[in-house]
Amino acid sequence: MTAANAILILGSLLFAGVFFYPRLLGSRLWRATVTPLASIVGSGFLVSGPVLAHAAGNFAWLAMLGLCAIAYLFGAAIRFNIFHVEPGLADGPSRIEAGLERASNLALSLAYFVSVAYYLNLFASFGLRLGDVIDPYWTRVVATAVIAGIGILGGLGGLRSLERLEVGAVGLKLSLIGALFVALAFASVVKLDAGTFAWVPPEHTHGIHEVFILLGLVILVQGFETSRYLGDEYDAKTRARTMRWAQWIATGIYLVFMLLVTSYFTDGLPEQGGETAIIDMLKPVGTAVAPLIICVALASQLSAAIADMNGAGGLLSESTQKRLRVNAGNLVTALMAIAITWAADIFEIITYASKAFVIYYALQSSQAAIAAWGRGRYGLAALFGAGVLFAVAVVVFAVPAA
């Protein structure tokens, strides 16, 4: 067993001891953090390396930082709404507030349908790599079966049954990510000591097309908004605080990952299986990397899909004034995700999901800007207005990576 493989295995066990510590699993604040964190990290952690290598090259870390900053701006707007708009919605909203809220709910419902399809298509793609299968047809078949299974679980057990599965999946995912980081850092130190380390990715052209690709990658850092719809479980202060924590943790994970994998970047994406290219990219680190990455991917995408199905079920129930139960909302989400799976390829789904979410973010930012202006907080109103303009740019100009 090589040193890198030993580090991967020992690191996984050590981090598992932290993330499966009973006191942490029982923490109410941790559970509230897990739902948005599962979605943010799961939504593109492993896809981000190859796609940003293709679109930004050695500036991948900077592109990721920009995406995280934009996400934090949208998160700030949603947190502002949790404190300043939600109470008015409960007590009798104005016509503008009510209209924006209904439009937001509709946009987010559509976004969740797409994102569940995205996560579980990635889940299927990485799972099939265990058998060296790279076939879009079988990816769709497996994704359909998994979506149906989770939809039935949500329909029978509701949010609580899904949340129990989600917390365990996030603990596994963070344990494996921590081990991967340690192994990558060790490999970098070995390269430096041998004088073979080169943090210079292959040269490739950069232009407006790559910028348009980056605009379509907001889905990589999406997921924080799930906190907005956990009001039945957690109070406003808890939801805002844990959403902020989830975004900070996710930003740290993404940036560290980008810096550690940059020296492994290759030029371009393969014609098939681009979403799983990270497996081949990191093979030089050690033979245990591929199975570990697949395990990370399975845990990431499963927990992210559960988080968004949680959000979708609650949102559909809220939008129908409880006429549609949360359990039934989970089933509706699963059916729509299956339809999307068979209508688009994975990179189209990524871009469609990004556009769907930024429509929701634009509406939430508009709501926050109006509320901030009405309270005399003109600087915040301008900031949230800038978020609206960025969202419009994404909807108009974003294109798929491949």
C-alpha positions in Angstrom: 0.0 0.0 0.0 1.4 3.4 -1.0 1.7 6.2 1.5 -1.1 8.2 -0.3 -3.5 5.2 -0.1 -2.7 4.8 3.6 -3.4 8.5 4.2 -6.7 8.3 2.3 -7.9 5.3 4.4 -6.6 6.6 7.8 -7.9 10.1 7.0 -11.3 8.9 6.2 -11.5 7.0 9.5 -10.3 10.0 11.5 -12.6 12.5 9.9 -15.5 10.0 10.3 -14.8 9.9 14.0 -15.4 13.7 14.0 -18.4 13.9 11.8 -20.2 10.9 13.3 -19.5 12.0 16.8 -22.9 11.5 18.6 -22.9 15.0 20.2 -22.4 16.6 16.8 -25.1 14.5 15.1 -27.5 15.4 17.9 -26.8 19.1 17.6 -29.8 21.2 16.5 -27.5 23.8 14.9 -25.5 21.2 13.0 -28.7 19.6 11.6 -29.9 23.1 10.5 -26.5 23.6 8.9 -26.5 20.2 7.2 -29.4 20.9 4.9 -27.9 23.9 3.0 -24.4 22.5 3.3 -25.4 19.2 1.7 -26.8 21.0 -1.3 -24.0 23.5 -1.8 -21.1 21.1 -1.6 -23.0 18.2 -3.3 -24.1 20.4 -6.2 -20.8 20.5 -7.9 -17.8 19.7 -5.7 -16.4 17.0 -8.0 -17.7 18.5 -11.3 -16.2 21.8 -10.5 -12.6 20.8 -11.1 -12.8 19.6 -14.7 -15.4 22.2 -15.7 -13.5 25.1 -14.2 -10.2 23.7 -15.6 -11.9 23.8 -19.0 -13.4 27.3 -18.6 -10.8 29.1 -16.5 -7.5 27.2 -16.5 -5.1 28.3 -13.8 -7.6 31.0 -12.7 -10.1 28.2 -11.6 -9.7 29.1 -8.0 -10.5 32.8 -8.8 -13.5 31.8 -10.8 -14.7 29.7 -7.9 -14.2 32.5 -5.5 -16.3 34.7 -7.7 -19.1 32.2 -7.9 -19.0 31.8 -4.1 -19.1 35.6 -3.7 -22.1 35.9 -5.9 -23.8 33.1 -4.0 -23.1 34.9 -0.8 -24.7 38.1 -2.2 -27.8 36.1 -3.0 -27.7 34.4 0.4 -27.5 37.8 2.0 -30.7 38.9 0.2 -32.5 35.7 1.3 -31.3 36.2 4.9 -32.5 39.8 4.8 -35.9 38.5 3.6 -36.0 35.9 6.5 -35.9 38.8 9.0 -37.7 41.6 7.2 -40.1 40.1 4.6 -41.3 36.8 6.2 -43.0 38.5 9.1 -45.0 40.7 6.7 -46.0 37.7 4.6 -47.5 36.1 7.7 -49.3 39.2 8.9 -50.7 40.3 5.6 -48.3 41.2 2.7 -48.7 44.1 0.3 -49.6 43.3 -3.3 -46.0 43.6 -4.5 -44.7 41.4 -1.7 -47.3 38.7 -2.3 -46.7 38.8 -6.0 -42.9 38.4 -5.7 -43.4 35.6 -3.1 -45.7 33.7 -5.4 -43.4 34.1 -8.4 -40.4 33.1 -6.2 -42.1 30.0 -5.1 -43.0 29.0 -8.6 -39.4 29.7 -9.8 -37.9 27.7 -7.0 -40.2 24.8 -7.5 -39.0 24.6 -11.1 -35.4 25.0 -10.0 -35.7 22.1 -7.5 -37.1 19.8 -10.1 -34.1 20.5 -12.3 -31.6 20.3 -9.5 -32.8 16.9 -8.2 -32.4 15.6 -11.8 -28.9 17.1 -11.9 -27.7 15.6 -8.6 -29.0 12.1 -9.3 -27.8 12.0 -12.8 -24.3 12.8 -11.4 -25.0 10.1 -8.8 -25.7 7.6 -11.5 -22.7 8.7 -13.6 -20.2 8.2 -10.8 -21.9 5.0 -9.6 -21.6 3.5 -13.1 -17.9 4.3 -13.1 -17.5 1.5 -10.6 -18.0 -0.8 -13.6 -16.2 1.5 -16.1 -19.6 2.3 -17.7 -19.8 5.6 -19.5 -23.1 5.6 -21.3 -25.7 8.4 -21.2 -28.5 5.9 -21.7 -27.6 3.8 -18.7 -26.9 6.9 -16.6 -30.5 8.0 -17.3 -31.9 4.5 -16.4 -30.0 4.3 -13.1 -30.9 8.0 -12.3 -34.5 7.3 -12.9 -34.5 4.3 -10.5 -32.8 6.3 -7.8 -35.1 9.3 -8.2 -38.1 7.1 -8.0 -36.7 5.4 -4.8 -36.0 8.6 -3.0 -39.4 10.0 -4.1 -41.2 7.0 -2.7 -39.2 7.3 0.6 -40.1 10.9 0.8 -43.7 10.2 0.0 -43.9 7.6 2.8 -41.8 9.1 5.5 -41.7 12.9 4.8 -39.0 15.3 5.8 -38.0 13.5 9.0 -37.1 10.2 7.2 -35.2 12.1 4.5 -33.4 14.3 7.0 -32.1 11.2 8.9 -30.6 9.8 5.7 -29.2 13.3 4.8 -27.3 13.8 8.0 -25.5 10.5 7.7 -24.7 11.1 4.0 -23.2 14.5 4.8 -21.1 13.0 7.6 -19.7 10.4 5.1 -19.1 13.0 2.4 -17.2 15.4 4.7 -15.1 12.5 6.1 -14.1 11.5 2.6 -13.5 15.0 1.4 -11.2 15.7 4.4 -9.2 12.5 3.6 -8.9 13.5 -0.1 -7.6 16.9 0.9 -5.0 15.4 3.2 -3.9 13.0 0.5 -3.7 15.8 -2.2 -1.7 18.0 0.2 0.7 15.1 0.9 1.1 14.4 -2.8 1.9 18.1 -3.4 4.6 18.0 -0.6 6.1 14.9 -2.2 6.2 16.7 -5.6 7.8 19.8 -4.1 10.4 17.7 -2.4 11.2 15.9 -5.6 11.2 19.2 -7.6 8.4 17.9 -9.9 5.6 20.1 -8.7 4.3 22.5 -11.4 1.1 24.6 -10.7 0.8 25.4 -14.4 -2.3 23.9 -16.1 -2.3 23.4 -19.9 -2.7 26.5 -21.9 -6.0 27.0 -23.6 -7.8 29.9 -25.1 -9.9 32.2 -22.9 -12.7 34.4 -24.3 -16.3 35.4 -24.1 -17.5 31.9 -24.6 -15.7 30.8 -21.4 -17.2 33.7 -19.5 -20.7 32.5 -20.7 -19.8 29.0 -19.4 -18.9 30.4 -16.0 -22.2 32.2 -15.9 -23.9 28.8 -16.3 -22.1 27.4 -13.2 -24.1 29.1 -10.4 -25.6 25.7 -9.7 -22.1 24.6 -8.3 -22.7 26.9 -5.3 -26.5 26.7 -5.0 -28.3 25.2 -2.1 -28.1 27.8 0.7 -31.7 28.9 0.0 -33.1 25.7 1.5 -32.8 27.3 4.9 -35.5 29.8 3.8 -38.1 27.0 3.8 -37.3 25.3 7.1 -39.4 27.6 9.1 -41.5 24.8 10.6 -38.3 23.3 12.1 -36.1 26.3 13.0 -36.6 29.9 14.0 -35.4 32.8 11.8 -32.2 33.5 13.7 -31.1 29.8 13.5 -31.9 29.6 9.8 -30.0 32.8 8.9 -27.0 31.9 11.1 -26.7 28.3 9.8 -27.1 29.4 6.2 -24.2 31.7 6.7 -22.1 28.9 8.3 -23.0 26.6 5.4 -21.8 29.1 2.9 -18.5 29.8 4.7 -17.8 26.1 5.1 -18.6 25.4 1.5 -16.5 28.3 0.2 -13.5 27.0 2.2 -14.0 23.5 0.8 -14.2 24.7 -2.8 -11.2 27.0 -2.6 -9.0 24.4 -0.9 -10.0 21.8 -3.5 -9.3 24.1 -6.4 -5.9 25.0 -5.1 -5.0 21.4 -4.5 -6.2 20.0 -7.9 -4.9 22.7 -10.2 -1.6 20.9 -10.8 -3.6 17.9 -12.1 -5.7 19.9 -14.6 -5.8 18.5 -18.2 -6.9 20.3 -21.3 -10.6 20.2 -22.2 -13.4 17.8 -21.4 -13.8 14.3 -22.9 -16.6 13.8 -25.4 -18.4 11.4 -23.0 -18.2 11.2 -19.2 -17.0 14.8 -18.7 -18.9 15.0 -15.5 -16.8 12.2 -14.0 -13.4 13.4 -15.5 -12.1 14.1 -12.0 -11.6 10.4 -11.5 -9.0 10.2 -14.3 -7.6 13.6 -13.4 -6.6 12.5 -9.9 -5.4 8.9 -10.7 -1.7 9.9 -10.2 -2.4 10.6 -6.5 -3.0 6.9 -5.7 -5.0 3.8 -6.6 -7.4 4.4 -3.7 -8.4 7.8 -5.1 -10.9 6.6 -7.7 -13.0 4.5 -5.3 -12.8 7.3 -2.7 -13.9 9.9 -5.3 -16.8 7.7 -6.3 -17.9 7.3 -2.7 -17.6 11.1 -2.2 -19.7 11.6 -5.3 -22.4 9.1 -4.3 -22.6 10.6 -0.8 -22.5 14.2 -2.1 -25.2 13.8 -4.8 -27.5 11.7 -2.6 -27.4 14.2 0.3 -27.8 17.2 -2.1 -30.8 15.6 -3.8 -32.4 14.8 -0.4 -31.8 18.4 0.7 -33.5 19.8 -2.4 -36.3 17.3 -2.3 -36.9 18.4 1.3 -37.0 22.0 0.1 -39.3 21.2 -2.8 -41.8 19.2 -0.8 -42.0 21.9 1.9 -42.3 24.6 -0.8 -45.0 22.9 -2.7 -47.0 22.4 0.5 -46.5 26.1 1.5 -47.5 27.3 -2.0 -50.7 25.4 -1.9 -51.6 26.5 1.6 -51.1 23.0 2.9 -53.6 21.5 0.5 -50.7 19.4 -0.9 -48.9 17.6 1.8 -45.1 17.6 2.0 -45.0 13.9 1.3 -47.0 14.4 -1.9 -44.8 17.3 -2.9 -41.8 14.9 -2.7 -43.5 12.6 -5.1 -44.3 15.4 -7.6 -40.7 16.5 -7.4 -39.5 13.0 -8.2 -41.8 12.7 -11.3 -40.6 16.1 -12.7 -37.0 15.2 -12.1 -37.4 11.9 -14.0 -39.0 13.8 -17.0 -36.0 16.2 -17.0 -33.5 13.4 -16.9 -34.8 12.0 -20.2 -35.1 15.5 -21.9 -31.5 16.8 -21.5 -27.9 15.8 -21.1 -26.0 16.5 -17.9 -24.3 19.8 -19.0 -27.6 21.1 -20.3 -29.2 20.2 -17.0 -26.4 22.1 -15.2 -27.0 25.3 -17.2 -30.8 24.9 -17.0 -30.6 24.5 -13.2 -28.3 27.5 -12.9 -30.8 29.7 -14.9 -33.8 28.4 -12.9 -32.1 29.2 -9.6 -30.9 32.6 -10.6 -34.5 33.5 -11.6 -35.5 32.7 -8.1 -32.5 34.6 -6.7 -33.4 37.6 -8.9 -36.9 37.6 -7.4 -35.6 37.3 -3.9 -33.1 40.0 -4.5 -35.8 42.3 -5.9 -37.9 41.6 -2.8 -34.9 42.4 -0.5 -34.1 45.5 -2.5 -37.6 46.9 -2.1 -37.7 46.0 1.6 -34.3 47.6 2.2 -35.3 50.8 0.3 -38.5 51.1 2.3 -36.4 51.0 5.5 -34.0 53.6 4.3 -31.1 51.2 3.8 -30.2 52.5 0.4 -26.8 50.9 0.2 -28.2 47.5 0.8 -31.0 48.2 -1.7 -28.3 49.0 -4.4 -26.3 45.9 -3.5 -29.4 43.6 -3.9 -30.3 45.4 -7.1 -26.8 44.5 -8.5 -27.7 40.9 -7.7 -30.8 41.2 -9.8 -28.7 42.5 -12.8 -26.2 39.6 -12.4 -29.0 37.1 -12.4 -30.5 38.6 -15.6 -27.0 38.2 -17.2 -26.9 34.6 -16.3 -30.4 33.9 -17.7 -29.5 35.7 -21.0 -25.9 34.6 -21.6 -25.1 31.4 -19.8 -24.3 28.4 -22.0 -23.5 24.7 -21.3 -19.8 23.7 -20.8 -20.0 20.9 -23.4 
